[in-house]
Amino acid sequence: MSKLEEKYLAEAKGQNMLWDLIDQRKLSKQMSNMDDDSKKLIRNITDILGNSLTLYDRQGQAFNRLRNLIEGGGSNEAMLRNQVFKIANELGIKLPSMSF
């Protein structure tokens, strides 16, 4: 299997968080000022870090829910509780009995 196929397969199975943390446009702009050896190294670096920062299965869904919860700014206690319990459930965290 080629590196490209491995990368595609990894991305299909999980959510690569690297690009949520790094601005691809800024990186691309910096890469336009790099020599070929530096470009090759930066691609290897982003592949390694991307693989390390990939969330699999329900972790990616849980992360997105958490981000939406934080950025949503809601203050309804019942809605917040519901979302927190959904996140915990997606991660397989034992929920308090008779609470959900």
C-alpha positions as CSV (number, residue, x, y, z in Angstrom):
1,M,0.0,0.0,0.0
2,S,1.4,3.4,-1.0
3,K,1.8,6.3,1.5
4,L,-1.0,8.2,-0.2
5,E,-3.3,5.2,0.2
6,E,-2.3,4.8,3.8
7,K,-3.0,8.5,4.4
8,Y,-6.4,8.3,2.7
9,L,-7.3,5.2,4.7
10,A,-6.3,6.8,8.0
11,E,-8.3,9.9,7.2
12,A,-11.3,7.8,6.2
13,K,-11.2,6.0,9.5
14,G,-10.6,9.0,11.8
15,Q,-10.7,12.7,12.1
16,N,-7.3,14.3,11.7
17,M,-7.2,17.2,14.2
18,L,-3.9,18.7,12.9
19,W,-5.8,20.9,10.4
20,D,-8.1,22.1,13.2
21,L,-5.0,23.3,15.0
22,I,-2.9,24.6,12.1
23,D,-3.9,27.0,9.3
24,Q,-3.3,25.2,6.1
25,R,-3.2,28.4,4.1
26,K,-0.5,29.9,6.3
27,L,1.5,26.7,6.0
28,S,1.1,26.6,2.3
29,K,2.3,30.2,2.1
30,Q,5.4,29.3,4.2
31,M,6.1,26.3,2.0
32,S,6.2,28.5,-1.1
33,N,9.3,30.0,0.4
34,M,11.0,26.7,1.2
35,D,13.5,24.6,-0.8
36,D,12.5,21.1,-2.0
37,D,14.2,19.3,0.9
38,S,12.4,21.5,3.5
39,K,9.0,20.9,1.7
40,K,9.6,17.1,1.8
41,L,10.4,17.3,5.5
42,I,7.4,19.4,6.3
43,R,5.1,16.9,4.5
44,N,6.6,14.1,6.6
45,I,6.2,16.2,9.7
46,T,2.6,16.9,9.0
47,D,1.9,13.2,8.2
48,I,3.5,12.1,11.5
49,L,1.7,14.7,13.5
50,G,-1.6,14.2,11.7
51,N,-1.4,10.5,12.4
52,S,-0.7,11.2,16.1
53,L,-3.6,13.7,16.3
54,T,-6.2,11.5,14.6
55,L,-9.4,10.7,16.6
56,Y,-11.1,7.5,15.8
57,D,-14.5,5.9,16.1
58,R,-16.7,8.0,18.2
59,Q,-13.9,10.2,19.6
60,G,-14.2,12.6,16.6
61,Q,-18.0,12.9,17.1
62,A,-17.5,13.5,20.8
63,F,-14.8,16.2,20.1
64,N,-17.1,18.0,17.7
65,R,-20.0,17.9,20.2
66,L,-17.7,19.3,22.9
67,R,-16.5,22.1,20.6
68,N,-20.1,22.9,19.7
69,L,-21.0,22.9,23.4
70,I,-18.2,25.3,24.2
71,E,-18.7,27.6,21.3
72,G,-22.5,27.5,21.5
73,G,-22.6,29.7,24.6
74,G,-25.9,28.2,25.8
75,S,-27.0,28.6,29.3
76,N,-29.9,26.2,29.5
77,E,-28.9,23.7,32.2
78,A,-31.0,20.9,30.8
79,M,-29.6,21.3,27.3
80,L,-26.1,21.5,28.6
81,R,-26.6,18.4,30.7
82,N,-28.0,16.5,27.7
83,Q,-25.0,17.4,25.6
84,V,-22.5,16.5,28.3
85,F,-24.1,13.2,28.8
86,K,-24.1,12.5,25.0
87,I,-20.4,13.3,24.8
88,A,-19.6,11.0,27.8
89,N,-21.7,8.3,26.3
90,E,-19.9,8.5,22.9
91,L,-16.6,8.1,24.8
92,G,-17.8,5.1,26.7
93,I,-17.7,6.9,30.0
94,K,-20.0,5.3,32.6
95,L,-23.0,7.5,33.2
96,P,-24.5,8.1,36.6
97,S,-27.3,5.5,37.0
98,M,-30.9,6.7,36.3
99,S,-29.6,10.1,35.1
100,F,-29.9,9.8,31.4
